[in-house]
């Protein structure tokens, strides 16, 4: 079975005709000999999932829509961004060290009720095990190197498709208004409840990070403007262990391309450091140095911009995930607080002047 079935062209100018009544996924599922509902323990989404057997091979089916998926809503995705980059062939432009696993995608319906179905090869046996155990050093080193390879391969990427995730949206994933809106549903998602608690606690635990989050969520240009003066690449957007795995030969499995877009390579690095804190086999400083060395090895010259972009992305990450550090480990919170304070001073960004 081909992993790259024919794709329909994507419309220009940011307008996408997503309505389809049947497509590759429907055709493949018509040959399924077994379908079984599953609920991944690490899943944060309200998507539906199935394990499917087709022609003797195992697959994983994911279905979601903005109407039912809170993650799509908080990230501002009303156009099914993974589908757009799949149709545009961006996933297949990833380097050979990356396996996105996607076999076919299709859209049924229109508007926020449109459901995107993604059929992937079932690679569950090779994913990073759930929990907080430290991953093997060699696996972590591969993740860092393959992130750098992905960045280098798509260096200077800009969103010519239209509608992909912007840096302003990334900084506002968990802004207070969004969290309040999602809390109003009958059974709010666990991460939304946690974000509410974390934002409430942060001013008492770290006034610096709380002021930063308030100021930048109100005006993302505080960070997006200086970031735009540094190089861009393609961002997968969610390099967390729950989306990662390794084939026996070392190839990295990278799932859930939910937040694709153009942006600074250090954003994906900082996301990896922030969300995988308990599982890293080396210090954050060592991982940062490793990433920079990998970029250089894969042909990206880092002199003149890397330190500035890193500073800005460290600060930006706390605009998005300061709440998570407020309800976590004390030492982790203080590491980010110290690094962000230093970064803001180096980049001459005075948040106190921007907070009412």
N, C-alpha and C positions, 0 to 999 in steps of 0.2 A: 504494500500500500504506500502510495506517495505521501511524503510529509508536507508537500507544498502544492496542494491542489490549486487550480486556476483561481485568480482573484479578479473581482470586478474593479475597474478604475475608481479612484476616489475623486469626487468633484473638487474643483478648484474654489478658492476664495473663502474657505471655511464653511461652506454649506454642503452637507452630506446627505445623500438619499439613503437612509438606513433601512427603509421598509423592505422586507423580503418575506415571502411566505414559505419558501423552501430553499434549501441550498445544500452544500456539502455535508453539513452535520446531519440534517434530516435523511439524506440519502444513505449515509454510513450507518445511522441508527436503524434504518430499515433492515439491515443485515444482522442486527445484534441477536445473539443467542441467549444473552443474560444481561439483566439490568438490575442493579441493587442500590438503594438509597444509602448514603453514608453522611456522617457529620464529623468532619475533622475536629479533634480535640483542641487544636491550636487555632482553629478558624475564628477570626474576628468579624467576618462578614456574615450577612444574613442571606447569602446566596444558597442555592440548592445544589447538591452534589450527588453524583451517581458513579458507581463503578460499572463498567460496561465491557462485555466481551464481544468482539466482532471478528469473525473469521479466525477464531482461536487466539486472538491477541487481546491483551487487557488495555483498557483505556479509562480515563477519568473525565467525566462530563461535569461542567460547571455552568449554571444558569443564573443570571442576575439582571436586574433592571433598576433604574434610578428610583422608581416608585417603591421598591421593596428593599433596596440595599442602602444602608445608612452611610457606608463608606463612599459610595458614589455621590451621595448628596453633600457630605461635608467637604469633599474634594472638588466640588463644582463640576462633576462629570455628568453631562446630560446628552453626550453624543457617543458614548461607548468608545473611549479612547483606545483601549487595547485592540478593538476591532479596526479602528482607523489605521493604526500602525501595522497591523497584520495585512490589511488590504494594500497598504503602500509598500509592503515588502521590507519594512524596517527590521522586523525580528530576524529575517533571514540574512540581513546585513551584519548581524553580530559575528564576531570572530569564531573560528572553529572550536575554541575552548569553551564556548557557551552553548548549552542545549536548552532551548526554550520549550521544548516538548510539544508544541501546538501542532496538531494535525489539520484541524479545520475550525472555522468560526462562521457563524451566521447570525442575522438579526431577524426577529419576528415582531411585527407591530410597529408603532410609531410613538414619538414623544417619550415622556417619562415612563410609559407602560411598555416600551419596546424592550424585549428580552434578548439578551446576547447569550448564545450558547457556544461554549468553547470545548472542543474535544481534544484531549491531550493524551499522549502515551502515559500509561500508569508507571511512574518511576518511584512509587512509594518506598520500595525496598532500599533505595539509594539516597533518600532524603536525610538531612540531619535529624537525629532522634530528638523527640520532644524533651523538655526539661531544661535545667540550668547547668548541666555538666559542661565543662570546658571542652571545646572541640580540639581534635588533634592538631598540633602545630602545623603539620604539612598541609592539612586541609584548609586551615585559616590562611596560610601563606598563598595557597592557590586562589582562594577567594579574593584576596587583595590584588594579586597579580592579574587575575581575570577581569576584575573590575577595571583595573588600569588598561588592560587590552581593549575592553569594550569602549572605554573613554577615548583611547587613542584611535581606534578604528573609525569612530564616528566624530572625530574632532572637528570643531567648528560647526556642528549641526545646528540648524535653526528650523523652526516650525514652519515649513512650507505647506504642510497638510492643512493646518488651521484647526484650532479647537483643542490642542494638546495642553497639558498642565503648565501653567505659568509659575514663575517664582513667587509672584504675589499670592497666588492661590496656595502654594506650598506653605507660606508663612501664616496663612489664615485657616489651615485645616481645622484647628481646634480653637478658633477665636471664641470669645465668650458668648457672643450672640448665636453662633452656630450651636454651641454646646447647649445653651438654654433652649433653643428650638428643638433639638433632638431629645432633650430630657422630657419634653411635653408628651411624648408618645406613651402608650399604655405600658409598654415593657422596654424601657430605654436600654440600649446596649451597654454592656459592662464597661468598655473603654470610655464611653461618654460620661457615665457616672463617675468613673475614676478621674477623668479630666476635670469635671466640675469640682470634685474634692481637692484635686491638686492645685488648680488655679486659686481656690479659696485659701489654701494653706501657704502658697508661695510667698505672698507679701510678708508674712511673719518669719519665714525661714530664710528667704533671700530677697530683700528689697531690691537689690540690683537687677536680678533676673526678672522680677515682677515688673519693675519699671520698664525694662527692655521690652518685655512681651507686650505691655500696654501700648508703648509708644509705636512699635513697629507694626502691630496688628492694626492700629489706627491709621498708620501711614507707612506701608511697606517700602516706599521709595527710600526711606532712611537707609535700607540695606540693598534694595534691588538696584538702585542707581549706581552705587560704587561697584556692586557685583557685575553689572553690565559692562564695566570697563575692563573686566578680566575675561579670559577665554571661555568659550562655551563648548559643550559637547552634548551628546544624547544622554539623558538621564532615564534609567529604568525606574528609579524612585523608591524602591522598597527592598533594599539589600538586608533583610533580616533573616535569621536562621530558619524561620518557618517557611521561607521561600527557597531555601538553598539545599543543595545536595551534591554528591560527587559520584560519577560513574567510576567503575573499577580502574579505568585508565587515567583518571584524574580530571576528566572533563567536568566542568561545573554545570549543575542543573540550576536554572534560574527561572522560577515560576512567577505568576501573578504580576504581569506588566501593567498594573492598574494606574500608575501615575506617570506615564511617559511624557517627555517634553524636552525642551532645550534648557540648559542651565550649566552651572559650574560643576566640574568633576568633583570638587571637594564636598559638594552637597551629598552625593551618594556615599562618599567616604565617611562623612560625619554622621549620616544616618546609620551606617553600619556600626560605627563606634557607639552611638547612643543607644540603639535598640538591642545590641548584642553584648552589652557590657559584661554580664556575668559569664559569658561563654568564651571570652577572648583569652588565648594562651600567652599573650604578651601585653605589655602596657600600651595604652593609647598612643603615647609618644613614639614607641617603636613601630606600631602599625602605620602611623602617619609617615614616618621616614621610609618604611617599606613601600608604601603607595607611591611616594615621590620617586623613589629609585626605579620602581616598575614603569612609571610614566616615561622616565628618561630612557629606559631600556627599550621601550616600544616606540620611541621616536618623538616624544613630546618634550620640548625644552621647557623647563620649569623656572628658569631664572627670570626674575623681574616681575612675576605675578603670583607665584604659588603661595608665598607667605601671606600676602594680602588677601587672596581668595580664601585661604584656610581660616584666617582671623574672622572674616565676614561670615563664613559658613558656620563656624563654631557658634557665633552669636545668633545667626539665623536659626540654628537647630534648637536653641533654647526658646526662641519665639514660638516654635511649633511644639516642642516637647518639654518645656520648663515644668509643666504640670506633672509629667511622669517622674521627673527627678525629685519633685517635692514630696511624693508619696513613696519614694524608694530609699535606697541606701544613703546614709548621711555623707559618707566619704565620696560617693559618686556625685552628689549634689555639690559638694565643696570643690571637687575637681572642675566641674563645669563653671561654677561661679568664678573661680580663680582665673581660669583660662579666658573666659568671656570678658572679665574685668580688664585683664591685660590686653586682650584683642581690641576692645573699644578704645582704650588709651592709645595703643599704637596707631590705630586708624583715625584718631582724633574725632570720635563720635561721642558727643555729649548728650546722653539720653535725658538727663535732668532738665535740659532746656525744652524738651519736647513733651513732657508729661504735664498736663494741666494740674 
